[in-house]
Amino acid sequence: MNRVFLALAIWGAVHPMYHFIGWFMANGWNLGAMIDAWYVNQATTALTWDLTIAAIALTVWALAETRQTGERRRLWAIPATFCIGVSCGLPLYLYLRSRD
């Protein structure tokens, strides 16, 4: 399973970044404008909140498990989640967890 999680983490980093970079190339490197685009309608707003709540849940889980196990390398999933997305952070966390 650890190879599956690693493959999903890589896919979860590359695929969204391809679209993020495409958006920035078309609209300029303005993070504020991208955040505004996340709230352009009810569908994108719902997806934004869905992913935000999932990212917070993953962060709480990672921090709680790290306190119990002391395995700090799993915490790399937190910046991956907030800098790339849950599509990278969650499988990365599961990959790191499966290696222990």
Biopython code that builds the backbone (N, CA, C, O; Angstrom):
import numpy as np
from Bio.PDB.StructureBuilder import StructureBuilder

atoms = [
    (1, "MET", "N", (0.813, -1.205, 0.000)),
    (1, "MET", "CA", (0.000, 0.000, 0.000)),
    (1, "MET", "C", (0.854, 1.265, 0.000)),
    (1, "MET", "O", (0.425, 2.302, -0.507)),
    (2, "ASN", "N", (2.064, 1.188, 0.567)),
    (2, "ASN", "CA", (2.848, 2.417, 0.659)),
    (2, "ASN", "C", (3.197, 2.972, -0.724)),
    (2, "ASN", "O", (3.289, 4.189, -0.885)),
    (3, "ARG", "N", (3.391, 2.112, -1.718)),
    (3, "ARG", "CA", (3.645, 2.608, -3.080)),
    (3, "ARG", "C", (2.424, 3.288, -3.669)),
    (3, "ARG", "O", (2.543, 4.269, -4.403)),
    (4, "VAL", "N", (1.263, 2.772, -3.350)),
    (4, "VAL", "CA", (0.019, 3.402, -3.815)),
    (4, "VAL", "C", (-0.102, 4.793, -3.208)),
    (4, "VAL", "O", (-0.408, 5.754, -3.914)),
    (5, "PHE", "N", (0.136, 4.906, -1.898)),
    (5, "PHE", "CA", (0.050, 6.209, -1.236)),
    (5, "PHE", "C", (1.078, 7.181, -1.790)),
    (5, "PHE", "O", (0.774, 8.359, -1.982)),
    (6, "LEU", "N", (2.298, 6.703, -2.053)),
    (6, "LEU", "CA", (3.321, 7.567, -2.621)),
    (6, "LEU", "C", (2.922, 8.033, -4.022)),
    (6, "LEU", "O", (3.087, 9.208, -4.352)),
    (7, "ALA", "N", (2.407, 7.139, -4.835)),
    (7, "ALA", "CA", (1.958, 7.510, -6.180)),
    (7, "ALA", "C", (0.829, 8.535, -6.118)),
    (7, "ALA", "O", (0.808, 9.488, -6.896)),
    (8, "LEU", "N", (-0.106, 8.338, -5.193)),
    (8, "LEU", "CA", (-1.208, 9.300, -5.040)),
    (8, "LEU", "C", (-0.707, 10.653, -4.547)),
    (8, "LEU", "O", (-1.218, 11.690, -4.971)),
    (9, "ALA", "N", (0.272, 10.658, -3.670)),
    (9, "ALA", "CA", (0.846, 11.919, -3.180)),
    (9, "ALA", "C", (1.513, 12.674, -4.329)),
    (9, "ALA", "O", (1.364, 13.890, -4.450)),
    (10, "ILE", "N", (2.242, 11.955, -5.161)),
    (10, "ILE", "CA", (2.902, 12.602, -6.301)),
    (10, "ILE", "C", (1.859, 13.125, -7.280)),
    (10, "ILE", "O", (1.951, 14.264, -7.737)),
    (11, "TRP", "N", (0.882, 12.309, -7.601)),
    (11, "TRP", "CA", (-0.198, 12.748, -8.489)),
    (11, "TRP", "C", (-0.938, 13.931, -7.865)),
    (11, "TRP", "O", (-1.279, 14.891, -8.556)),
    (12, "GLY", "N", (-1.182, 13.856, -6.568)),
    (12, "GLY", "CA", (-1.880, 14.930, -5.862)),
    (12, "GLY", "C", (-1.084, 16.218, -5.784)),
    (12, "GLY", "O", (-1.653, 17.275, -5.512)),
    (13, "ALA", "N", (0.221, 16.154, -6.016)),
    (13, "ALA", "CA", (1.053, 17.365, -6.079)),
    (13, "ALA", "C", (1.118, 17.884, -7.513)),
    (13, "ALA", "O", (0.953, 19.081, -7.746)),
    (14, "VAL", "N", (1.355, 16.997, -8.468)),
    (14, "VAL", "CA", (1.589, 17.413, -9.853)),
    (14, "VAL", "C", (0.314, 17.910, -10.531)),
    (14, "VAL", "O", (0.311, 18.975, -11.149)),
    (15, "HIS", "N", (-0.753, 17.152, -10.417)),
    (15, "HIS", "CA", (-1.978, 17.495, -11.136)),
    (15, "HIS", "C", (-2.550, 18.859, -10.710)),
    (15, "HIS", "O", (-2.809, 19.692, -11.579)),
    (16, "PRO", "N", (-2.752, 19.113, -9.434)),
    (16, "PRO", "CA", (-3.256, 20.440, -9.048)),
    (16, "PRO", "C", (-2.280, 21.568, -9.393)),
    (16, "PRO", "O", (-2.704, 22.643, -9.817)),
    (17, "MET", "N", (-0.973, 21.330, -9.214)),
    (17, "MET", "CA", (-0.004, 22.386, -9.519)),
    (17, "MET", "C", (-0.025, 22.743, -10.997)),
    (17, "MET", "O", (0.163, 23.909, -11.345)),
    (18, "TYR", "N", (-0.247, 21.777, -11.867)),
    (18, "TYR", "CA", (-0.375, 22.042, -13.294)),
    (18, "TYR", "C", (-1.485, 23.068, -13.536)),
    (18, "TYR", "O", (-1.309, 24.016, -14.301)),
    (19, "HIS", "N", (-2.615, 22.872, -12.885)),
    (19, "HIS", "CA", (-3.745, 23.785, -13.061)),
    (19, "HIS", "C", (-3.514, 25.130, -12.362)),
    (19, "HIS", "O", (-3.889, 26.177, -12.891)),
    (20, "PHE", "N", (-2.899, 25.102, -11.177)),
    (20, "PHE", "CA", (-2.583, 26.359, -10.499)),
    (20, "PHE", "C", (-1.645, 27.210, -11.340)),
    (20, "PHE", "O", (-1.874, 28.408, -11.512)),
    (21, "ILE", "N", (-0.600, 26.603, -11.859)),
    (21, "ILE", "CA", (0.365, 27.356, -12.674)),
    (21, "ILE", "C", (-0.298, 27.861, -13.950)),
    (21, "ILE", "O", (-0.052, 28.992, -14.371)),
    (22, "GLY", "N", (-1.132, 27.038, -14.563)),
    (22, "GLY", "CA", (-1.881, 27.483, -15.741)),
    (22, "GLY", "C", (-2.749, 28.694, -15.435)),
    (22, "GLY", "O", (-2.824, 29.633, -16.227)),
    (23, "TRP", "N", (-3.404, 28.662, -14.279)),
    (23, "TRP", "CA", (-4.247, 29.792, -13.894)),
    (23, "TRP", "C", (-3.393, 31.048, -13.682)),
    (23, "TRP", "O", (-3.743, 32.128, -14.158)),
    (24, "PHE", "N", (-2.288, 30.902, -12.975)),
    (24, "PHE", "CA", (-1.406, 32.044, -12.743)),
    (24, "PHE", "C", (-0.846, 32.591, -14.047)),
    (24, "PHE", "O", (-0.727, 33.807, -14.197)),
    (25, "MET", "N", (-0.502, 31.736, -14.982)),
    (25, "MET", "CA", (0.031, 32.195, -16.267)),
    (25, "MET", "C", (-1.029, 32.994, -17.034)),
    (25, "MET", "O", (-0.705, 33.973, -17.707)),
    (26, "ALA", "N", (-2.271, 32.582, -16.933)),
    (26, "ALA", "CA", (-3.350, 33.260, -17.648)),
    (26, "ALA", "C", (-3.826, 34.524, -16.944)),
    (26, "ALA", "O", (-4.280, 35.464, -17.597)),
    (27, "ASN", "N", (-3.726, 34.554, -15.609)),
    (27, "ASN", "CA", (-4.335, 35.640, -14.838)),
    (27, "ASN", "C", (-3.344, 36.476, -14.044)),
    (27, "ASN", "O", (-3.745, 37.392, -13.327)),
    (28, "GLY", "N", (-2.070, 36.177, -14.160)),
    (28, "GLY", "CA", (-1.074, 36.897, -13.385)),
    (28, "GLY", "C", (-0.821, 36.222, -12.053)),
    (28, "GLY", "O", (-1.644, 35.454, -11.556)),
    (29, "TRP", "N", (0.330, 36.524, -11.490)),
    (29, "TRP", "CA", (0.758, 35.879, -10.249)),
    (29, "TRP", "C", (0.206, 36.626, -9.040)),
    (29, "TRP", "O", (0.963, 37.121, -8.205)),
    (30, "ASN", "N", (-1.113, 36.702, -8.955)),
    (30, "ASN", "CA", (-1.796, 37.419, -7.898)),
    (30, "ASN", "C", (-2.573, 36.412, -7.053)),
    (30, "ASN", "O", (-3.636, 35.943, -7.457)),
    (31, "LEU", "N", (-2.041, 36.086, -5.889)),
    (31, "LEU", "CA", (-2.684, 35.110, -5.013)),
    (31, "LEU", "C", (-4.068, 35.588, -4.574)),
    (31, "LEU", "O", (-4.995, 34.788, -4.449)),
    (32, "GLY", "N", (-4.202, 36.880, -4.342)),
    (32, "GLY", "CA", (-5.503, 37.417, -3.944)),
    (32, "GLY", "C", (-6.577, 37.167, -4.991)),
    (32, "GLY", "O", (-7.716, 36.845, -4.654)),
    (33, "ALA", "N", (-6.214, 37.316, -6.263)),
    (33, "ALA", "CA", (-7.170, 37.062, -7.338)),
    (33, "ALA", "C", (-7.551, 35.583, -7.385)),
    (33, "ALA", "O", (-8.697, 35.240, -7.674)),
    (34, "MET", "N", (-6.580, 34.709, -7.099)),
    (34, "MET", "CA", (-6.908, 33.280, -7.088)),
    (34, "MET", "C", (-7.869, 32.962, -5.949)),
    (34, "MET", "O", (-8.827, 32.210, -6.129)),
    (35, "ILE", "N", (-7.616, 33.525, -4.798)),
    (35, "ILE", "CA", (-8.514, 33.287, -3.664)),
    (35, "ILE", "C", (-9.900, 33.826, -3.968)),
    (35, "ILE", "O", (-10.897, 33.193, -3.620)),
    (36, "ASP", "N", (-9.982, 34.975, -4.605)),
    (36, "ASP", "CA", (-11.293, 35.500, -5.024)),
    (36, "ASP", "C", (-12.004, 34.522, -5.955)),
    (36, "ASP", "O", (-13.221, 34.357, -5.869)),
    (37, "ALA", "N", (-11.251, 33.872, -6.843)),
    (37, "ALA", "CA", (-11.846, 32.914, -7.784)),
    (37, "ALA", "C", (-12.428, 31.706, -7.057)),
    (37, "ALA", "O", (-13.366, 31.077, -7.547)),
    (38, "TRP", "N", (-11.879, 31.380, -5.896)),
    (38, "TRP", "CA", (-12.398, 30.239, -5.139)),
    (38, "TRP", "C", (-13.811, 30.491, -4.613)),
    (38, "TRP", "O", (-14.515, 29.550, -4.248)),
    (39, "TYR", "N", (-14.225, 31.754, -4.575)),
    (39, "TYR", "CA", (-15.535, 32.114, -4.024)),
    (39, "TYR", "C", (-16.441, 32.742, -5.080)),
    (39, "TYR", "O", (-17.339, 33.516, -4.746)),
    (40, "VAL", "N", (-16.212, 32.416, -6.344)),
    (40, "VAL", "CA", (-16.945, 33.054, -7.429)),
    (40, "VAL", "C", (-18.411, 32.601, -7.500)),
    (40, "VAL", "O", (-19.261, 33.350, -7.982)),
    (41, "ASN", "N", (-18.710, 31.401, -7.034)),
    (41, "ASN", "CA", (-20.103, 30.940, -7.021)),
    (41, "ASN", "C", (-20.285, 29.926, -5.882)),
    (41, "ASN", "O", (-19.334, 29.587, -5.178)),
    (42, "GLN", "N", (-21.511, 29.455, -5.719)),
    (42, "GLN", "CA", (-21.816, 28.535, -4.614)),
    (42, "GLN", "C", (-21.047, 27.222, -4.723)),
    (42, "GLN", "O", (-20.638, 26.661, -3.707)),
    (43, "ALA", "N", (-20.846, 26.725, -5.945)),
    (43, "ALA", "CA", (-20.149, 25.453, -6.129)),
    (43, "ALA", "C", (-18.681, 25.573, -5.713)),
    (43, "ALA", "O", (-18.171, 24.712, -4.996)),
    (44, "THR", "N", (-18.005, 26.622, -6.152)),
    (44, "THR", "CA", (-16.594, 26.771, -5.793)),
    (44, "THR", "C", (-16.439, 27.114, -4.315)),
    (44, "THR", "O", (-15.475, 26.690, -3.678)),
    (45, "THR", "N", (-17.370, 27.869, -3.773)),
    (45, "THR", "CA", (-17.329, 28.178, -2.342)),
    (45, "THR", "C", (-17.492, 26.901, -1.517)),
    (45, "THR", "O", (-16.775, 26.697, -0.538)),
    (46, "ALA", "N", (-18.436, 26.040, -1.912)),
    (46, "ALA", "CA", (-18.643, 24.778, -1.191)),
    (46, "ALA", "C", (-17.395, 23.903, -1.273)),
    (46, "ALA", "O", (-16.992, 23.315, -0.270)),
    (47, "LEU", "N", (-16.780, 23.808, -2.443)),
    (47, "LEU", "CA", (-15.573, 23.006, -2.601)),
    (47, "LEU", "C", (-14.424, 23.579, -1.779)),
    (47, "LEU", "O", (-13.655, 22.831, -1.175)),
    (48, "THR", "N", (-14.307, 24.909, -1.756)),
    (48, "THR", "CA", (-13.264, 25.549, -0.959)),
    (48, "THR", "C", (-13.425, 25.213, 0.514)),
    (48, "THR", "O", (-12.452, 24.860, 1.181)),
    (49, "TRP", "N", (-14.641, 25.318, 1.026)),
    (49, "TRP", "CA", (-14.865, 24.995, 2.432)),
    (49, "TRP", "C", (-14.687, 23.508, 2.709)),
    (49, "TRP", "O", (-14.164, 23.133, 3.759)),
    (50, "ASP", "N", (-15.116, 22.659, 1.780)),
    (50, "ASP", "CA", (-14.937, 21.221, 1.936)),
    (50, "ASP", "C", (-13.459, 20.881, 2.095)),
    (50, "ASP", "O", (-13.088, 20.129, 2.996)),
    (51, "LEU", "N", (-12.623, 21.427, 1.230)),
    (51, "LEU", "CA", (-11.188, 21.152, 1.290)),
    (51, "LEU", "C", (-10.522, 21.799, 2.499)),
    (51, "LEU", "O", (-9.580, 21.240, 3.061)),
    (52, "THR", "N", (-11.001, 22.966, 2.901)),
    (52, "THR", "CA", (-10.444, 23.633, 4.080)),
    (52, "THR", "C", (-10.709, 22.810, 5.337)),
    (52, "THR", "O", (-9.818, 22.627, 6.167)),
    (53, "ILE", "N", (-11.932, 22.317, 5.472)),
    (53, "ILE", "CA", (-12.284, 21.510, 6.638)),
    (53, "ILE", "C", (-11.501, 20.194, 6.626)),
    (53, "ILE", "O", (-11.036, 19.743, 7.673)),
    (54, "ALA", "N", (-11.353, 19.579, 5.456)),
    (54, "ALA", "CA", (-10.558, 18.349, 5.353)),
    (54, "ALA", "C", (-9.098, 18.613, 5.719)),
    (54, "ALA", "O", (-8.469, 17.790, 6.383)),
    (55, "ALA", "N", (-8.556, 19.751, 5.291)),
    (55, "ALA", "CA", (-7.166, 20.100, 5.617)),
    (55, "ALA", "C", (-6.991, 20.303, 7.120)),
    (55, "ALA", "O", (-5.988, 19.876, 7.692)),
    (56, "ILE", "N", (-7.948, 20.945, 7.751)),
    (56, "ILE", "CA", (-7.880, 21.151, 9.198)),
    (56, "ILE", "C", (-7.981, 19.811, 9.924)),
    (56, "ILE", "O", (-7.248, 19.576, 10.884)),
    (57, "ALA", "N", (-8.879, 18.930, 9.479)),
    (57, "ALA", "CA", (-9.023, 17.609, 10.104)),
    (57, "ALA", "C", (-7.731, 16.806, 9.974)),
    (57, "ALA", "O", (-7.301, 16.164, 10.933)),
    (58, "LEU", "N", (-7.113, 16.836, 8.803)),
    (58, "LEU", "CA", (-5.846, 16.129, 8.611)),
    (58, "LEU", "C", (-4.757, 16.696, 9.522)),
    (58, "LEU", "O", (-3.966, 15.945, 10.093)),
    (59, "THR", "N", (-4.722, 18.012, 9.652)),
    (59, "THR", "CA", (-3.732, 18.657, 10.518)),
    (59, "THR", "C", (-3.914, 18.245, 11.972)),
    (59, "THR", "O", (-2.941, 17.915, 12.650)),
    (60, "VAL", "N", (-5.143, 18.260, 12.452)),
    (60, "VAL", "CA", (-5.426, 17.856, 13.835)),
    (60, "VAL", "C", (-5.026, 16.400, 14.046)),
    (60, "VAL", "O", (-4.418, 16.058, 15.061)),
    (61, "TRP", "N", (-5.367, 15.547, 13.090)),
    (61, "TRP", "CA", (-5.017, 14.121, 13.184)),
    (61, "TRP", "C", (-3.502, 13.933, 13.206)),
    (61, "TRP", "O", (-2.980, 13.187, 14.034)),
    (62, "ALA", "N", (-2.802, 14.605, 12.305)),
    (62, "ALA", "CA", (-1.344, 14.470, 12.237)),
    (62, "ALA", "C", (-0.687, 14.949, 13.533)),
    (62, "ALA", "O", (0.223, 14.302, 14.051)),
    (63, "LEU", "N", (-1.150, 16.074, 14.046)),
    (63, "LEU", "CA", (-0.579, 16.590, 15.293)),
    (63, "LEU", "C", (-0.865, 15.662, 16.470)),
    (63, "LEU", "O", (0.014, 15.418, 17.297)),
    (64, "ALA", "N", (-2.092, 15.142, 16.548)),
    (64, "ALA", "CA", (-2.456, 14.244, 17.652)),
    (64, "ALA", "C", (-1.651, 12.955, 17.587)),
    (64, "ALA", "O", (-1.145, 12.489, 18.608)),
    (65, "GLU", "N", (-1.528, 12.376, 16.400)),
    (65, "GLU", "CA", (-0.749, 11.143, 16.281)),
    (65, "GLU", "C", (0.730, 11.367, 16.546)),
    (65, "GLU", "O", (1.406, 10.502, 17.104)),
    (66, "THR", "N", (1.226, 12.518, 16.149)),
    (66, "THR", "CA", (2.635, 12.828, 16.394)),
    (66, "THR", "C", (2.903, 12.947, 17.888)),
    (66, "THR", "O", (3.953, 12.519, 18.368)),
    (67, "ARG", "N", (1.972, 13.519, 18.614)),
    (67, "ARG", "CA", (2.138, 13.595, 20.076)),
    (67, "ARG", "C", (2.190, 12.211, 20.693)),
    (67, "ARG", "O", (2.931, 11.982, 21.649)),
    (68, "GLN", "N", (1.405, 11.284, 20.150)),
    (68, "GLN", "CA", (1.372, 9.925, 20.697)),
    (68, "GLN", "C", (2.585, 9.104, 20.282)),
    (68, "GLN", "O", (3.140, 8.360, 21.092)),
    (69, "THR", "N", (2.998, 9.233, 19.030)),
    (69, "THR", "CA", (4.037, 8.349, 18.506)),
    (69, "THR", "C", (5.427, 8.971, 18.494)),
    (69, "THR", "O", (6.430, 8.258, 18.523)),
    (70, "GLY", "N", (5.488, 10.292, 18.451)),
    (70, "GLY", "CA", (6.774, 10.966, 18.352)),
    (70, "GLY", "C", (7.370, 10.954, 16.950)),
    (70, "GLY", "O", (8.492, 11.424, 16.761)),
    (71, "GLU", "N", (6.657, 10.434, 15.978)),
    (71, "GLU", "CA", (7.129, 10.362, 14.584)),
    (71, "GLU", "C", (6.915, 11.708, 13.905)),
    (71, "GLU", "O", (5.858, 11.952, 13.322)),
    (72, "ARG", "N", (7.905, 12.571, 13.979)),
    (72, "ARG", "CA", (7.754, 13.945, 13.496)),
    (72, "ARG", "C", (7.832, 14.082, 11.986)),
    (72, "ARG", "O", (7.342, 15.069, 11.439)),
    (73, "ARG", "N", (8.432, 13.126, 11.300)),
    (73, "ARG", "CA", (8.542, 13.284, 9.844)),
    (73, "ARG", "C", (7.174, 13.272, 9.177)),
    (73, "ARG", "O", (7.022, 13.788, 8.070)),
    (74, "ARG", "N", (6.190, 12.696, 9.829)),
    (74, "ARG", "CA", (4.827, 12.705, 9.291)),
    (74, "ARG", "C", (4.279, 14.128, 9.169)),
    (74, "ARG", "O", (3.363, 14.385, 8.387)),
    (75, "LEU", "N", (4.843, 15.038, 9.939)),
    (75, "LEU", "CA", (4.364, 16.423, 9.915)),
    (75, "LEU", "C", (4.633, 17.121, 8.585)),
    (75, "LEU", "O", (4.099, 18.202, 8.340)),
    (76, "TRP", "N", (5.459, 16.516, 7.716)),
    (76, "TRP", "CA", (5.661, 17.084, 6.382)),
    (76, "TRP", "C", (4.341, 17.158, 5.614)),
    (76, "TRP", "O", (4.216, 17.928, 4.662)),
    (77, "ALA", "N", (3.378, 16.373, 6.021)),
    (77, "ALA", "CA", (2.072, 16.388, 5.360)),
    (77, "ALA", "C", (1.329, 17.707, 5.585)),
    (77, "ALA", "O", (0.502, 18.094, 4.760)),
    (78, "ILE", "N", (1.610, 18.389, 6.675)),
    (78, "ILE", "CA", (0.889, 19.636, 6.966)),
    (78, "ILE", "C", (1.256, 20.735, 5.971)),
    (78, "ILE", "O", (0.353, 21.304, 5.359)),
    (79, "PRO", "N", (2.542, 21.066, 5.778)),
    (79, "PRO", "CA", (2.821, 22.082, 4.754)),
    (79, "PRO", "C", (2.434, 21.620, 3.354)),
    (79, "PRO", "O", (2.043, 22.442, 2.525)),
    (80, "ALA", "N", (2.538, 20.314, 3.071)),
    (80, "ALA", "CA", (2.102, 19.820, 1.758)),
    (80, "ALA", "C", (0.610, 20.067, 1.572)),
    (80, "ALA", "O", (0.165, 20.414, 0.478)),
    (81, "THR", "N", (-0.154, 19.889, 2.630)),
    (81, "THR", "CA", (-1.602, 20.099, 2.559)),
    (81, "THR", "C", (-1.943, 21.562, 2.301)),
    (81, "THR", "O", (-2.781, 21.865, 1.452)),
    (82, "PHE", "N", (-1.294, 22.472, 3.030)),
    (82, "PHE", "CA", (-1.661, 23.882, 2.904)),
    (82, "PHE", "C", (-0.965, 24.592, 1.749)),
    (82, "PHE", "O", (-1.437, 25.638, 1.304)),
    (83, "CYS", "N", (0.140, 24.053, 1.255)),
    (83, "CYS", "CA", (0.827, 24.679, 0.113)),
    (83, "CYS", "C", (0.390, 24.081, -1.220)),
    (83, "CYS", "O", (0.419, 24.763, -2.244)),
    (84, "ILE", "N", (-0.011, 22.820, -1.215)),
    (84, "ILE", "CA", (-0.431, 22.159, -2.452)),
    (84, "ILE", "C", (-1.909, 21.800, -2.376)),
    (84, "ILE", "O", (-2.706, 22.232, -3.209)),
    (85, "GLY", "N", (-2.265, 21.008, -1.372)),
    (85, "GLY", "CA", (-3.659, 20.628, -1.217)),
    (85, "GLY", "C", (-3.803, 19.301, -0.494)),
    (85, "GLY", "O", (-2.829, 18.578, -0.284)),
    (86, "VAL", "N", (-5.025, 19.000, -0.123)),
    (86, "VAL", "CA", (-5.338, 17.755, 0.562)),
    (86, "VAL", "C", (-5.020, 16.567, -0.349)),
    (86, "VAL", "O", (-4.687, 15.483, 0.131)),
    (87, "SER", "N", (-5.123, 16.774, -1.660)),
    (87, "SER", "CA", (-4.843, 15.694, -2.608)),
    (87, "SER", "C", (-3.396, 15.227, -2.533)),
    (87, "SER", "O", (-3.092, 14.104, -2.935)),
    (88, "CYS", "N", (-2.515, 16.052, -2.037)),
    (88, "CYS", "CA", (-1.118, 15.671, -1.817)),
    (88, "CYS", "C", (-0.882, 15.332, -0.346)),
    (88, "CYS", "O", (-0.248, 14.325, -0.035)),
    (89, "GLY", "N", (-1.388, 16.166, 0.552)),
    (89, "GLY", "CA", (-1.108, 16.013, 1.982)),
    (89, "GLY", "C", (-1.618, 14.731, 2.589)),
    (89, "GLY", "O", (-0.903, 14.093, 3.362)),
    (90, "LEU", "N", (-2.834, 14.332, 2.262)),
    (90, "LEU", "CA", (-3.389, 13.113, 2.862)),
    (90, "LEU", "C", (-2.649, 11.863, 2.399)),
    (90, "LEU", "O", (-2.232, 11.075, 3.247)),
    (91, "PRO", "N", (-2.464, 11.640, 1.095)),
    (91, "PRO", "CA", (-1.707, 10.437, 0.734)),
    (91, "PRO", "C", (-0.247, 10.486, 1.196)),
    (91, "PRO", "O", (0.343, 9.444, 1.481)),
    (92, "LEU", "N", (0.340, 11.684, 1.274)),
    (92, "LEU", "CA", (1.696, 11.788, 1.812)),
    (92, "LEU", "C", (1.714, 11.351, 3.266)),
    (92, "LEU", "O", (2.602, 10.603, 3.676)),
    (93, "TYR", "N", (0.751, 11.805, 4.047)),
    (93, "TYR", "CA", (0.674, 11.401, 5.448)),
    (93, "TYR", "C", (0.519, 9.885, 5.560)),
    (93, "TYR", "O", (1.195, 9.248, 6.367)),
    (94, "LEU", "N", (-0.370, 9.311, 4.752)),
    (94, "LEU", "CA", (-0.589, 7.874, 4.805)),
    (94, "LEU", "C", (0.653, 7.100, 4.360)),
    (94, "LEU", "O", (0.954, 6.033, 4.896)),
    (95, "TYR", "N", (1.365, 7.643, 3.381)),
    (95, "TYR", "CA", (2.622, 7.019, 2.960)),
    (95, "TYR", "C", (3.635, 7.036, 4.096)),
    (95, "TYR", "O", (4.227, 6.005, 4.415)),
    (96, "LEU", "N", (3.836, 8.196, 4.706)),
    (96, "LEU", "CA", (4.808, 8.310, 5.801)),
    (96, "LEU", "C", (4.396, 7.428, 6.981)),
    (96, "LEU", "O", (5.244, 6.833, 7.646)),
    (97, "ARG", "N", (3.121, 7.352, 7.226)),
    (97, "ARG", "CA", (2.600, 6.532, 8.324)),
    (97, "ARG", "C", (2.806, 5.046, 8.039)),
    (97, "ARG", "O", (3.095, 4.274, 8.953)),
    (98, "SER", "N", (2.659, 4.646, 6.786)),
    (98, "SER", "CA", (2.787, 3.226, 6.432)),
    (98, "SER", "C", (4.239, 2.758, 6.481)),
    (98, "SER", "O", (4.505, 1.557, 6.527)),
    (99, "ARG", "N", (5.168, 3.693, 6.472)),
    (99, "ARG", "CA", (6.590, 3.330, 6.510)),
    (99, "ARG", "C", (7.061, 3.002, 7.918)),
    (99, "ARG", "O", (8.104, 2.369, 8.086)),
    (100, "ASP", "N", (6.320, 3.417, 8.923)),
    (100, "ASP", "CA", (6.731, 3.192, 10.323)),
    (100, "ASP", "C", (6.434, 1.790, 10.790)),
    (100, "ASP", "O", (6.720, 1.449, 11.938)),
]
sb = StructureBuilder()
sb.init_structure("model")
sb.init_model(0)
sb.init_chain("A")
sb.init_seg("    ")
for serial, (resi, resn, name, xyz) in enumerate(atoms, 1):
    if name == "N":
        sb.init_residue(resn, " ", resi, " ")
    sb.init_atom(name, np.array(xyz, "f"), 0.0, 1.0, " ", f" {name:<3s}", serial, name[0])
structure = sb.get_structure()
